[in-house]
């Protein structure tokens, strides 16, 4: 069980790094210009980053449960 928990933790770290990379790129990316001349941001990358961050949270929670289960039932 500890090996599976370690793999889940690694996958969670990768998801979190991908989320932060998308979010950081979104912050310095170009803004969209509307037809009336106003500037608007593109919210799609932020939504993808949020979904990746939530997936990382779920995978890390599963890793924590498996790690605690490995301590209780060695």
Secondary structure, 3 states (H helix, E strand, C coil): CHHHHHHHHHHHHHHHHHHHHHHHHHHHCCCEECCCCCEECCCHHHHHHHHHHHHHHHHHHHHHHHHHHHHHCC
